[in-house]
């Protein structure tokens, strides 16, 4: 394991908590031992405390090499904290909306410069769920060795503390409410920014497929020039142990829980600066300052839209015949089924 380093992201989280008080609050969900250091898993909350308030959760840093994911979440929180000083519409929104942030799920991986956590386990392959169909070798999850990437952990072992903390936060803060939306920020796949939704363990469509399609249509209408690709993760590859699959399957059928993974297309950064191929950080993160700034700006538009859509969920969530139409359209778009 690499020698752990001090994380400026944790300092920035502490600064935001101070700047956002008393509106922004936080607690430490768990602490992770990394060599001589003990690193916190911060959870930040903003807005309504009502049990039935629609809730958006934004997560980052699940993979330690993907620093930009944590930075996107922190930039979004920073934007909200700055707006709290003057934006009356934001204060009005927060009277009936709850926002939850876990900016750095895997601080040990970030400190050590590894995708996995300090135990060598890939947190996004660590849930107790196995793919129903063949997965790509290694990348879909493996139990051969922690020395190889995408290690799931030992069969039957408890989830890692970071993965368990994420699940605990989601089940306490999101899936317990009538409507919730989760966005997990990653990087490292392809030339396009993608918004993936479950499932990863099977190509069978998620039960909330019509709602996902309605959200996509809403975003298409509001931002017709956007360049995100909405798709099920199974359209690219299947995997064992996906945390969001695990959480969806544990959610009560009456609850509207829509988890999305923002998969930032890091190949674009590499194509513009091929020297990044010679850096482990460069494969997953924009290393040139102006490109990093551009990435942070671009995704704030999506995150702000997601918060507004969560707040107004009852205005756009499809019902009856509209839901049936979204179901048909979604199956045609993402699963190649003919629309009758």
N, C-alpha and C positions, 0 to 999 in steps of 0.2 A: 504494500500500500504506500502511496506517495505521502510525503510529509505534509500534514495539514497546515493550512494557512489561515490567517485571520480573514473574516468575511466582511467586506464593506457593506454588503447587503443587510446584514444584521444591524449594523450601525444606522443605516438609513431607515430601517423599520422602527427602531427606537426613536429616531428623530421625528418620524411621521406620527408616532403615538403621542409624543409631546406636543407637536404642532396641531394635531387634530383634536386634542382634548377640549371640552368634555364630550364631543360628539363621537369621536373615534375611540373605541376601547379595545383592549386586547388582553389575552392571557397566554400562558405557555402550556400547550397541550401535552408536551412530553419533552424530555431532554435526552440527547444522544451523546454517548461517550465516543470521542474521537481522539485517540492518543491521550495527551495531557489535558485536552479541552473537553468541556461539556457544553454542547450547543443546543439552543432552544428551538422548538418548533412553535413559532408564533401563530396565533389565530387572532385576526383583527375583525371587529364587527362595527357596523354603522347602520343607523336607522331604527326601524320599529322593533319593539320587543314583543309584539303581539304574537301569539302562537299560530294564528292563521295568516300572518303577513306573508305574501309571496316573497321568495328569497332567491337571490343570485349568489352563487359561490364561485370564486375565482382562485385557481390553484396554480402554482408554478414550482419549478425546481425539483420535480420528481426524479429527473435524471441529472446527476451532478455535472455532467459535461455540458448540459444545455442551459448555460447561465442566462441566456437571453429570455428564457421563459420566466424566470424569477424577476428579471428586470422589467418585463412587460407588466407583470402584476404590480410591482412596486411603483412603476410610472403611473398606472391607473389610479392607485391609492393616492399618490402625490397630487394628481390632477383633481381628485375629489376634495382633498384637504384644502387645496388652494381655493377651490370654488366655494367651500363652506363659509369663507369670509364675506362673500358678496352675492351668491346666487340664491335668490329667494325660491326659484323654481326647484332647485335641488333640495332645499329644506322641506318644501311642500311634498316632494316625491318621497323623501325619507320618513315622512309621517306614517306611510303605509307600505313601505318597502324595507326589507332587511337585506343587508349586504354583508357577506362573509368572505374573508380573504385568508388564504394560507400561502403566502408568497414563496416560502422556501421549505418544501416538504422533505427534502433530502440534504440538509446542511452538511452532513458528513461527506457525501459524495462531492458536493461543490468544493468543500475545503480540501479534499484529497485529489480533485481533478479526475474523478471516475464517474462513469455512468451509474454504476451500482452504488449501494450504500456501503459503509465501512466493513460490513460482513461479506461483501462481494455478491449481494443479491440484488437483482433487478426488481425494483419495487413494482413495476408495471407487468411483472410476470409472477407476482407473489401471492395472488389471491387463490383461495381453494376452489378453483374451477379449471376443468380440463377441456380442451377443444374437442368438439364432436367429430371433426373431420381432420385430415392430415394437415400439419402445419409445416412451413419451410424449416429446413434443418437449422438448428441453433437459434436463428432469429425469432422463431415462434415460441421459444422457451425450452430450456434443457435442464436436466438434473445430473449431468455428468460431473461437473466441477465448478466451484466458484472461481477458478482460474480462467474459465472461459466466459465470454459475454453472454448476457440473457439468461443467467442462472436463476432458476425458480426458487431454490431452497430445497431442503430435504422434504421428501414425501411425508405428509402428515404433520409437519412441524407448524407451530403457530406462525401467524403472519409477523413480519418484521415490525418493530415498534413504529417506524415511520408510516408504513402501509396501514397498520391498525389505527394510528392516530387520524389519518385521512378518512378512513371509513367511519370512525367514531364521530368526527366532525360532520361528515355528510349526513349520517343517520340522525344525529341530534339536531342539526341546524336546517337541513334541506328536506330529506325524504319524510320528515314528520309533518310537513306542511302541505296544504292543498296543491300548491304549485311551486316548483323550484327549477332553476336552471343552473347547471354547473359548467364551467369552462376551465379546462386543464391545458395550460400553455406549454407546448413542446417545440422542438425544432429538429431539423435534420432529415427531412424526407422530400425529395423532388424539387422541381422548379417553381411550383405553385404553392401558395398558402391554402391549406385544406382545413375544413371543419368536419372532422370525423364524428360519427355517432355509433353507438353499439349496434351490432355485436362484433366482437373480435373472435369469439370461440366458435361461432357458427355463422353460416350464411343465411340462416332463417331471419326474417325481418323482426325488428323490435316491435313490441306491442304498441308503443307510442309513435309508430311511423307516421300516421296522419298529422300528428302535432309537430313533428320534426319538419315535415314538408310544408306545413302552414307557416312555421317560423322562417324557413328558407324563402317562401313566397313573399312574406312580409319584408324581409331584408332586401330581396330583389327589387321590390317596389320602392322602398325608401332610399336605396343606394344602387341604382341600376348600373353604375359604372364599376362596382366592386369586382374584385378578381379572385374571390374565394371560391374554392371547389367544395361544395357540400357532397358528402358521400358516406356510406357505411364503411367502417374500417375494413370489413370483410371484402370490399371491392379491391383492396390492395394485398392483404395477407391475413391469415388467421393466426391466433396466438393463444397459448395457455395463460392462465393466471391473471387476466385483465381485471384491474380493480373496478372499472366502471361497469363491466359486465356483471361482476359479482354484486355490486350495489343495486343495479337494475333488477336483478333476479330476487333480491331481498326486499324490494319495495312493494308495498301493498298496491293492489290493482286499482284502487280508487284514487291513488295519488298521481298527480302529473309531475313526473321527474324527468327532465330532459338533460342528459349529460352530453357535452360536446368536447372534443379535443381539438384545440387550435394547433395544427401541425405546420409550423412555419417552414417554408421551402428554402432551406439553407443552401441548396445547390446553386441558387442564384448568386449568393455572395461569393461562392467559390468560383463560379464562372467569371465574375467580374474581377476577381483577385485570386488567380490560380495558386499563388504562393501560400494561401491558407491551407492547401492540401497537406502541407508539411507541418501543420500544427494541429494537435488534437482539439484544441479549443476552436481553431479556425474552421474545422469541418462542420461545427454545429452553431457557430456564433459569428456575427459580423464583427470583424476586427478593426475596420476603419471607422473612425468616429462619426463621420457624416452618414454612413450607412446604418450604423447603430441608431442614431437619432431618427432617421427616416423610418426604421422598423418600429420604434417605440411610438412615433406619431401615428403611423398607419393603423395600428391595431387598437388605438384608443377609440377610433370611430366605431369599430365593431363592438368593443366592450361597452361603450356608452349606449349603443343601440340595444344590446342584450339586456342592460339594466332597465331601459325604458320598456322593452317588450315584457320583461318580468313584471314590472309594476302594473302594466296594462293588460295582463294576460287574459282577463275575462272578455276583453273587447275583440280579441282575434282568435282565441282557441276555437277550433272548428267543432261543431255539433251536428248531429243528425245527418242530413243529406250532404252538407258541406264536408263533414268528416269522411263520409264514404267517397266523395270525389277526390279528396286529398289522398286517401288510401290508394285509389286506383292510379292516380297520377304518380304517386311515389313508387309504387310497384313497377310501373312502366319505366320511369326514369332510372331507378337504381337497381332493379332486378330483372329488367328485360321482359316483363310480362305485358301481354297485349291488353289494351284498354277496351272493354266491351262497349 
